[in-house]
Amino acid sequence: MDNAISALDKIISERKDGNPSTSYVAQLHNEGLNKILEKISEETTEVILAAKENTATEKPENVIKEIADLWFHSIVLLHHLNASA
């Protein structure tokens, strides 16, 4: 998993200063800190809801997907703050 996170970190770094009309990462950076934090808040809520749903359905796929989204946006935040690994 460490390789996947390192690869994602590299891609986000490469796209940070790209064209906001063609790169979601660049769009988030262009929209600023509040937009990135809004996305993290949204993804956190989705992780919680997916985890609660998983206890009823025992289908972890949604939890995994939502956690991946949260990690992605968290790495975007680290880059925005110039605090990436």
Secondary structure by P-SEA (a helix, b strand, c coil): caaaaaaaaaaaaaaccccccccaaaaaaaacaaaaaaaaaaaaaaaaaaaaaaaacccaaaaaaaaaaaaaaaaaaaaaacccc
